[in-house]
Amino acid sequence: MGAHAELTPGRFVGRPLPRREDERVLVGRSQFLDDFHPPGVAHLVFVRSPYAHARVISVRPPESAAGLVAVITARDLEGRARPLPIQTPEGAELADEPHPLLAAGEARYAGQPVAAVVAESRALAEDAAELVEVDYEELEPIADPGASDLDLMRWRRAGGDVDGAFASAAVVAGGRYAMPRLVAAPIETRGALASHDPAGELLTLWCSAQDTHRPLRHLAHVLDLPAERLRVLVPDVGGAFGSKGSLAPEAAIAAIAAIDVGRPVKWAEDRLENFLAAYQGRGMEADVELALDPDGRMLAVRARIRADLGAYLLPATPMPPHTAAMLMAGCYTIPAADVTVTGVRTNKVPTGPYRGAGRPEAAYFLERAVDDAARALAIDPAELRRRNLIADFPHRSPLGWTYDSGDYRRCLDLALELVRPRPGPVDDERLVGSGVAMYVERAGGSFEAARATLRPDGRVVIRSSTSPHGQGHGTTFAQIAAERLHVDPADVALEFGDSALVPGGTGTFASRSVAMGGSAIVRAVDQLREQCLQAAAPLLDAPEAAITWGKDGLTAGDGRTVVLRDLAAGGALETGARFESDLVFGSGAYAAVVEIERATGRLTVRRLAAVDDAGTIVNPLLSEGQVLGGAVQGLGQCLAEEATYDEQAQPTSASFADYSLLTAAEIPPIAAEFVESPSPLNPLGAKGIGEGGAIGTPAAVANAVADALGGCHVDPPFTEDKLWKAMHQ
């Protein structure tokens, strides 16, 4: 093999290697945020508003309390801290309503931090927090987003002749569809540990987060500090699902407290706080109309999306509604679209990205409308989809995104094959239904970076700007590097989670790690290959073009060979690279078979088929794990999960006693397959796989439920009460 030839694909990429991270977790060598106890650490707890809407008249700290170190109020932050920065989607109009670090003058949701208490221990801090006196004047809350006239976000985009399409349509079908708010509920709740070195002018923050550089950028903004005076470390993370993407306001307070008290300060939230104050996902509804000709060709889509954004804007609050809106043409050749988003303010905790982050909503809204259109036209739902699927790529949506690659028909056909045989007829005890749904997932975009080092012992060290929190980066990235260097993956070490060591990047979210972070590693490793060839040439007394690269090392034409450790004997070889790309678009088709018990309305999902096209699959075993995990979360949304509030906007599902998660007993057989249509936009051909299960499952199950009910629409979660009423109306 020539030195500059492409490596044989499939040596490691494409192999289902087991996760090498698991042993350390299983034997207890993991270190999560709350495992850190530096000398002299003080503990931080928060006084939180008991009201969903109230004027904060005064906050009076106790004159003394056992172990009390400090109390921080909004007044103490004046002139020294700013709210978190807000990301503005293209074309969006946002209200100037950022989330304050502590409530100043007004509390807008139950659980909002009003004061921070620092004490010698967690227990003493909780005791002292009970002594903080807050005078409130209760105000009328807004619980129903339909009753709100306060907009936090507005957005609209149209493309094509929408009015003409609807005027000429033979059939206009659709309806109003809604997705409830959800709680991410990671095993490990949020937390932060801050330490300040005034002599070195360095503030260090350990936090349970999805990456290092987003929290660093947010904290730099809040404190108006240069990035070089901050260091962010992310240890092992016990799940996130989007809920740890933005710096928590409480983490910023921990940093401020560490500066004020001159010692490390730790905040580790309990489960109740996580239910109350960690941002929630979904919470959207849409009025959707599809215009079709007599043969079922889709002419246009019109959608009016309303999002319950909660009380304030957090950094990424506007992003899920924008993503949902931009994907409202789905995987269909719809020539015209008109979509608006209105994000309203309510007295609830703000929303933000949760696994899928707008994609499940778009798939649910559009795919339910497609099924309703199929009934109106008396066409099989799968056939209606086939007639309208995009076949030629790249394809520009009428809303402006360009899809890079896909094989939508193959995904659909395979999903239908996996749920056969078709369900049997209804009987006196049950209703049976089947449903299918397509989806498109935007992933990637922006940039990531990596550094590759060949050490004198022959091991390769990869530092990546993306950071794992359960996905298996350490295994997947090692496979990518090992393939291009012809080394064993065991000889590739991965380093993450320290902003002082890893290069800056955009972060781990939106199914972007392999497409972006993996491609940055490819670039860095390819540069390292060039360095190795340059180092080998004088050792072998041969020109670089005459050197071949194999599993035994680098070999000259006369058979002389040097191994990698020889090349770094005089010092490590190191390279760095940055990879930028437009968005890539994964896709898939999901199919479900369900039964509804006539006597009770109890829903059972009998079978679920998951077919995902994420381009090149680096590790099928880990990819299947991502699909199954996402599908289980999607099933949870279908069967049980919903963050509920009463008329006073008080949470009524603020514990696992009232907010149910599925157990293994409720999970049906899930058949998962992959279709690979590589993306032309990155060297791996990769797209996104981390969210497909959460995107496709709710729409497929919802269509199966509607099929069982003879076309009657019910929004998730599909509780016994809802379905029983639907059957008896």
N, C-alpha and C positions, 0 to 999 in steps of 0.2 A: 504494500500500500504506500503510495507517495505521501510525502510529508504534508502536502496541502490538500489531499483528497478528503472527501467526506467520509466520516467513520461509518461503518456498517450499522444501519439502524437496528434496534432491537437487542443489542448486546446487554444493556441494562434498561434502557427506556422501553417501556411496554411490558416489563416483567412484574408479576405480582409479589414483590419482595415484602416480607412481613415488616411491620413497624418496629424499628429498632428503638424507638423512644419508650416503648411500653415496659420494658424490664425495669428501668429506673423508677417509673411510676409505681409499678406493682410491688417492688421491694421497699418502697417508702423513702427513696432518695430524692424525691421531688421537694422543691422549696417554693411554697406559695407565699403570698404577701404576708399573711398573718403568722408565718413561721419565723419572721425576722423580729428579733428583740435586741436591738443595740443597747449598749450601756446608757443608762440615764433617760431612756425613752419615756415620754409622757403620752397620755392617751386622750384622744379627742372624741367627743360625742356632740350631738346637736340637739338643740331645743327646736322642735318642729311645730308648725302651726296645727292646732287641732281643727281649724276651720278651713273650708274650701275657699272662702272669700272673707277677708276681714281687714280693717284698718289697724295697723300696729301703732298704738298710741305711745307706749313706752316699754322699755326693756330695762329691768332693774336686776343687776347681778347681786348675789348674796355678798354680804360684808365679809363673811368667812365661811369656810366649809372644809371638812377634813380632806386633806390632800389637794386642795384647789390650787392650780397654778395660774390660770388666766381665764377670762371670759372675753370673747370678741363679739361685738355687735356691728351692725351696718355702719354706725357712726364711726367706729374705729377704722373702717375701710375707706372713708372719704378721702379722696385725693391720692390714694396709694394703690388702688386696685380697680381694674376695669372689668366689666362683664366679659364673658367668653365671646370670641368673634363668631359671626354667622356666615356660613357659606351660602352664596346667592346663586341659584341656578340661572342659566342663560335665559333672559327674557322675563324673569320673575320680578314682581314688585313686592317688597317685604316691608312690614311695619317695623318701626324702631322699638322693638320689644324684646331685647335680649334678656336671658335669665340672670337675675342678680345673684351674686355670691351668697348674700344674706338678704332677707326681706327688709326693704327700707320703706317704711310708711305703709306698705300694703302687702298682705299675703294672699296669693291667688290660687293655692291648692292645698289640700290637706296633706301635711307632710313636708311642706316647704321649709327649708332651714331658716330660722329666725335669729338664732344665736349659737355660738360655738363655745364649748366648755372644755378646758384642758386641765387634766388632773393627773395624779401620780399613777393611777390604775384605771382600767376601764370601769370597774365597779364604782370607784370613788367619783369618776367623772359623771356616771349616770346619776349617782346620788346628788351631786352638786347641780346637775342640770335640772333636777326637780325643784331646786331652790330658786331658780331664776324666775322672777315674776314678770310676766308679760301682760300688759293691758291691751285687750282687743276690743274693737267695735265691729260686731258681726255685720257683714253686708250680704246682699242677696246674690247667691251664686248662679252661674249658668251651667247646668248639667247637660242639657240637650243641645247638640250643635245646631240643630234646626232652628233653635230659638235665639241663636247668637247673631248679632248684627255687627260684630267686631271682627274684621278680617285681618289676619296676620300675613296672608300670602294671596297674591293673585297672579294668574298666568294664563295665557291663551296662545294657541298656535293653530293655524289652518293651512291646508295645502290642497290644491285641486279645486274643481268646481263642485263644491259640496251642495249648494242650493240646486244646481241643475240636476245633480244625481238624484236627490230626493224628489224633485219634481217629476222626473221620468221613471221613478222606481215602480216596479210591479208590486213589490211587497216591502213594507217597512216593519221591522220587528225589533224587539228589545224589551227593556224594562228597567226597573230600579233594583240594583243589587248592592249589598252592603257586606263589609267585612268588619268584625268587631275588633276592639282593642285587644292586644295580647301582651303578656308579660314574658320576657325572655327567660327568666328563672334559671340562670346558670348555677351549677353546683356551688361554685365559689362566688360569693357576692362581691361587690366593689370594695376597694380599699386603697389606701395610700400611706406611705411612710416618707416623711421629709426630714432632711438634715441640712443645716446651714453652716458653712465655714466662712465666717466673716474675714478671716485673715487671707484666705485664698479667694475670696469673693466668689464662692461657688455654692449654689443651691442644688442639692441632690434630691430627686424624687423617685422613690420606688413606687410603682403602681401596678395594679392588676389591670392590664390594658391590652389592646390588640396590636400595638406597635409602639415604638419609642418616639418617633419624631412628630407625630400629631400631638400627643400630650406636651411635648417640648414646645412646639409652636404656639399651642393654646396658652401654656403657662407664661411664655415670653410675652404674649400679648396682654394677659391679665396684669402682670407685674411691670410691664414696660421695661423689660430687661433684654440685653443682647443674648442671643442663643448660647454664646460661648461661656456665659456665666451660669448656665443650667446644664444639668446632667440628668437624664431619665433612664432608669433601669426597670425592665419588665422581667420579673422572675417567671416561674411556671404559672400558668393561668388556667384556672378550673372552669373554662367555658366562658363564652361571651355572646355569640350569636348576634353581634352588632351592638349590643348594649354597653360595650366598653370601648367604643371607637372614639368618642369625644372625652376630653378631660372632664371629670365630674366637678361641679362647683365645690363640693366638699373637699376634693383633693387640692384645689387651689387654696382653700382655707387652711388645710394642713400645712402647706408650704409657708403661708403667711405666719401661722402660729409658730412654726419652727424658727423663723427669723425673729419673732418677738420674744420668745422665751429662751432662746439660745441653747436649745437642746433638741434632740430628735422628737418628732411628734407623729403618732400613728393613729390612723382612722381605719377601722374595719367595720363595715356596716353589718347589722344583723338582718335576718330575713324579712322582718316587718318593714324595716327601712327600705329594703330592696323593692318590696311591693309598692311602697308609698312613693318613693322618690327617684328610683332608676327609671329612665324614660322608657315608655312603652311603644309597641309597634302597631302597625295597621291603623284601624279607626277611620276607614274611608267608606263612602258610598258613592254610587254613580248612576245617573240616568243615561242609558246607552241606547242608541238607535242605529240599526243597520239598514241600508238601502240596497235592494237586490233586484236584478232583472228576472224575467219569468223562468230563466234557466238556472237560477241560483247564483249568478255571478254577482259578487259583491261590488257595489258601485261607490259606496261612501259609508263612513262611520262618523257619528256625532256623539260626543260624550261630555257630560257635565259632572265633574268630580268634585265632591265636597269632603274635605279632610278635617277631622277634629284634631287640631294641633295642640290643644291644651292651653296652658296659661301663658307660656312664653315661647320664644324661639331659642333652642339650643343650637350648637354649631351645625348639625346636620339635619335639623328638623325639616327644612324645606325639601330635602333631596328625595325621600320616598314618593311624595305626591308628584314631583316633577318626573321621576322615572316612570311611574304608573302612566302618566299622561303621554309621555313620548313613546310608549309601547302599545298604545291603543289601536294600532293597525296590525299588531301581532305578526304572524307569519304568512299573511295573506296579501295577494296582489290587489289591495284596495287602492284605487287611484286618488281618492279624495278623503280628507279627514278634517274635522274641526273639534278641538278639545279645549276645554277650559278647566282650570283648577281654582277653587276657592278654599283657602285654608282658614278656618274660623277659630276664634279664641273661646275656650271654655275654662271652667275652673277645675281643671284636672292636671295631673302631671303631664309635661310635654311629651310628644311622641318623637321618635327618631328611628334610625335603621334597625330593623329586626329581620333576621334571616330571609332574604328575598328583597326586602326594602323597596316596595313598589312594584316589583315584578309579579308576585302572587296576586296583588290586587288587579293589575292589568290583565293577567290571564283569566282571573275569575270573572271580571266584568265583561270582557270580550267573548270568552268561550261560553258563558251562559247565554249571551245574546245570539251567538251562532247556533246553539241548540234550539233556542226559541224560534229563530229563523227557519231552521230545518223543519220544525213542526208546522210552521205557517205555510211552508212550501210543499209539505208532505214528501220531503226528501230525506233519505237516511243521513243522519248527522255526519258519519264518516265520509260519505260520498260528497256532501256539500263542502266539507273541508278539502277533499281532494281536488275539486273543481277550482279551488281558489288559492291553493298553496303556491308560494313563490318557488320557482324552479331555476331561475337564472340569477347568478351572482357575479359581481356585487349588485345589491339591490338597494335603491334609495327609497325609504319610506316617505309617504306624503308628509310626515311630521318632521323629517329632516335627518334621521339617522341612516347610515349606510351599513347594511348587513354584509359581512365579509364572505361568509360561506355557509353552507348548510345542505342537508338532504332531508327535507321535511316529509316528503312522501314515504321514504324508507322508515323514518321514525314512526309515522302513523301506522303503516302496515305492520311493523314489528310489534307495536304495542297491542294492536288488535289480535295478532297471533298469540300473544302471551296470555290473554285472558280467555281464549277459547277453551272448552266449548261455551257457547252462549248460555246465559242463565235460563233455567227452566221456567215454566209458566207459573203465574201466581196461583195461590190456592187459598183455602179458608183461613189459614194461619199466617200467611206472609205475603208481602209484596216484594217483587224482585225487580231490580233495575240495573242497567249497565250504562256507563258513560265514558266518554273520551274527551281529552282536552289537549290542545297544543300550547306551546309557550315559546317565547324568545327571551333570552337573557342577555342584557348588556353586561360586559365585563371588561376588565383591563382599563386602558386609557392612562394618560398622564405618564409617569415615569417611575422606575425603580433603579436601584444601584446595587452593585456587589463588588466585593474584593476577593481575590483568589491568591493564596500564598502557598508556595512549595517550601516546606521546612527542610532543614538539613537531615532530618530523620526519614525523609521521603514521604511524610504525610502531607496531605493537602488540606488547607483550612479555607473554608468559604465563610465570608461574613456577608449577610444579606440584610437589606433594608426592610424586607418583610419579616414578620415575626409570628411564630406559631402560637396557637392557643387550642391545640387539639387536632389540627388537620394532618400532621405528619410531615411537616416541612423537612425535618432532619433526614427522613428516609428518601423522600422524593427528590430533594435537591442533591443529595449524595448520588443518586442514580444518574442525574443529569451530568454532574461533574465527572463521575467515574466513567461514563460512556465516552466522553470526549478526551479523557486523559488515559484511557485504557488501564485504569487501576481498579482495585476492588473497592466497592462502596464503603467497606469497613475502614479503608484507609483515607476516607474523606471525613473531616470533622466540620461541623457547622457551628457557627457562633451567632447568636441573636441577642437582642434585648438590652443593649447598652449603647446609648446614643454617643458615648465617647469612643466606641470602638467600631460600630457598624456605620456604613455610609447612610446619608439621609435619603429618604424616599417618601412615597405617598402613603404606604401602609397596607395592612392586611384587612381587606374588606372587599365586598362586591366580586367575589370569586376571581380575584386578580392575581393570586400569588404565583401560580405556575406560568401563566401567560406573560406576566410582567417581571416578577422576581426571578422566575426560572430563566427567562430570556436574558436578563441582566447577568445571571451566572454564566450562561452560554457565552456571552460576549467577553466576560472577564476570563473565563477558562480558555477561550480561544486565544486571547492575548497571552495568557500564561504558556500556552503551547508554543507560540512564536518565541517567547523568551527561552523556553527549554531548547528549541531548535538552535537558537543563536548561541546558547551556552554549550550545546553538544557539538557544534561544528568544529571548534578548535580542539576539543578533547578527542574527537574521532578523526581529526585532520581530513575533513570531508566537507564539501559544500552542502548547505542546508537542503538544496533540492535533491541531493543524493541520499538523504537520510530518511529511513522509514520508521514508523511508529507502531509498535506492537505491544503485546502483553508483557514481553520480557524487557522492554525498554526501547531506547532509540538505537537503531542499527545502521551502520554504514554499509556501503556496497560490498566490502570485503568481509563482512560478518562481524566486525568488531562492534560491541554493544556497551552502552552506558545505561545505568538505571537512574531513576529520578533523583534518588538521594545524592548521587554523585554530582548532579548538576547544581545542587544547592549546598555543596560541601563548603564553599567559600562564603556562604551567607544565603539567607532565604531569598527566593525570587517572589516578587509580588506585583500584581496588577490590579487595576480597578476599571470598572466600566459602568456606564449608565445606559439604560434602554428606555426609549420613548416609543409610544405607539398610539394610534387612534383606538377607539373602542373596538373590541371583538364581540361577536354575538353567538353565544351558545344557543341551543334550542332543544326541543324534545317533545315527546308525546306520552301522555299517561292515560291509562284506562283502568276502570274500576268496576267491580260487581258488588252490589249491596243487597241486603235483605232488610225489610222493615216488618217488625212483628205487629200484626194488626191489633192485637188486644192491648198493647202497651205503647206502641210507637217506638220501641227500641230498635236502634239502627245497628246492624252488623255489617262491616266491610268484609266481604268474603275473599276477594282477590284484588290485588293491585299490581299493575304492570308499569314499570318505569323504564322509559327509553330516552337516553340523553345523548346529545351530540355535543361533546366538549372539545372537538378537534382531536389532536393527538393525546392519547391517554398515557401518561408516564408510568403510573402504577395502577393497574386495574383493581387490585385488592383495596387500596386506599380510596380509589374513586368510588367503588361500590359502597364502601363504608360511608362516604359523604352522601351518596344518594339515599341510602337506607336511613341515615340520621335525619336528613332533611325530610324524607317521606314520613317518618314517625312524627316529626314536629307538625307537618301538614295534616296528618291524621288527628293529632291532638287538637288542632284548630277546628277540624270537622266535627269531632266527637264530644269535646269537653271544654276547651279553653275559651275563656272570655273574661276580660277585666270589666267588671260591672260597677256602677255607681248609682246611688239613690238620687232622689230629687234635689237634695241639698249638696250634690256632687261629692258626697262622702263615699270612699271606696267600700264596696260590699264584698270584695273578693281579695282581701289583703293578707291571706295566709293560704297554705296548702289545704286547710280544712275547707276552704270555699273556692279555691282555684285548683282544679284537678289537672294533673299530668297523667298521661297514659302509662300503664305498666306493660310488661312483655305479654301479659295475658290478653290484652286488647289488640295486639298487632297481628294483622292477617298475613298470609303468605305474600311476599313481595318478590316479584320476578324482575330483576334489573338487567338490562342489556345496554350496550353502547353502540352508537354509530359514530364513525370518525370521518369528519370532513375537515381536514386541517385548515387552519386560518392562514392566509397568505401574509399576514401582518407581523408575524414574529418567527424567529428561527426554529422554534419548537412546533409550530402549527397548532399551539394550544389555545383553548378558549376557557370557559369557566365551568366548574362542576359542583362547587360547594353549595349551591342553593337550588339546584334543579328539583330536588325532591320536595322542598317546601313550596316551590312555584306551581308545579304541575298537579300535585296531589289534591289540593282543595277544589280546583276547578273540575277535575275528573270525578271526584266523589260527589260534588254538587250536581253535576249533570246526571250521574247515576241515580241520585235521590230524586231529582225531578222526573227522570224516566219512570222510576217506581211509582211516583205519585201521579202519573198520567199528565205530566207537564206543569203541575202546580209548583210554584217557586217558593222555596224556603231558604233563608240565609243561615250560614253556620253561626254557632255550633248547632248541629242537628240533634237537639235534645229530644227526649221522649215526649215532653209536653208539646213542643212545636210540631213534631211529626204526627202525634195523635190528633191534634187540632186540625192539621192539614188534611188528614184522612177523613175527618168527620165534618168538614165544611162542605 
